[in-house]
């Protein structure tokens, strides 16, 4: 009985030994194929390790679309899928975790009982090629958190476009962002699609957004000694934050600090487009909105010393605007002249009476 048990145990051990050896030979053959064909089959790859314990391959499309795949063989390979772990210094962890699961699912559902390493690497490379928005997925997520229920965002992955429609009351602003292949080394492209904001504010919104994006990737022309060395920044999130918080959500609800009425009418069709009319909306250098008529009257009365200040509460910044460029001395001289004329007219009226 004991001899029979020993023989049975030996048969099991021999079966496991041959099964293990057969699996090891299968893996070794696949590893040889990976070493020979990886660079040819999968563009932009660099093998860092290729042993039965782990296959480690770096996949690089651009400087910022760069990841490393750490691949391990499960106990029951290849009927079970590979175990994939992704690492990157430039892509967000949340994206890498999701991509790891997708890669394992791809191997399990489509490539069971096949050699999977090169197929997994091809899948990862194709993802980098076909998903240009992957490099800014974290910024897209943070932008979505700033949106209200009326706002919309559409992602066009293969085209590398993001369409953002922002709404505040009856006003809307729809813009398309184009993510270049070399993002974030190149600034995000910004294209206005549709809006019912007046023309002046369309130019302000887009012009400032483009400048914000440019400053993220282009160092200042004049370097100041006290400034820190220039560092490249991602430009999508600063631009979306500006358009959402400082433009579309801000302007329609602003109150003219001089007349205490809303700058923009409730109905966009009632917006004044003649820049010489009193209710035409102007934007000051400090960012506050005023009616042209209110501001024009305010700029013609003292005090003038040190330049006229923004009338908005707790602002106090000097007014800079193309329509009001007179120096404090000139403004005061004009006011004094006007006062003198009014006194002369008053004296004439008194004389006639």
Number of C-alpha atoms within 10 A of each C-alpha: 6 7 8 9 10 11 12 12 12 12 12 12 12 12 12 12 12 12 12 14 12 12 16 14 13 14 19 15 12 19 21 13 14 20 14 11 12 21 13 10 14 18 15 15 21 16 16 12 15 18 12 15 11 15 19 20 20 19 23 17 16 13 12 19 21 20 23 20 23 19 22 19 19 13 11 12 19 20 15 18 27 25 16 21 18 22 17 16 11 13 19 16 14 10 14 18 14 11 18 20 15 15 22 19 14 18 25 18 10 12 18 16 14 16 22 22 23 18 18 22 23 18 18 21 21 13 14 19 14 13 14 23 24 21 23 20 15 16 18 18 11 13 19 14 8 12 19 13 7 11 17 14 16 11 15 13 14 11 14 17 20 19 18 23 21 23 21 18 13 13 18 19 22 18 20 20 19 21 24 17 17 16 22 20 18 19 24 25 17 20 13 16 12 13 16 15 21 16 11 13 17 16 13 12 20 18 12 14 22 17 12 17 22 18 15 23 20 15 13 11 6 6 11 9 7 6 7 8 10 13 9 14 18 19 26 25 19 16 23 22 16 16 20 22 13 13 21 22 20 14 21 22 15 16 18 22 19 15 13 10 13 18 23 25 15 14 10 16 11 9 17 16 13 10 14 11 12 15 19 19 26 21 17 17 13 14 13 18 24 29 24 21 18 17 22 15 11 16 20 16 14 14 14 18 12 10 19 23 17 24 19 16 7 7 12 12 15 15 17 17 12 8 9 14 12 16 14 16 13 12 22 18 13 15 17 14 12 13 12 12 12 12 12 12 12 12 12 11 10 9 8 7 6
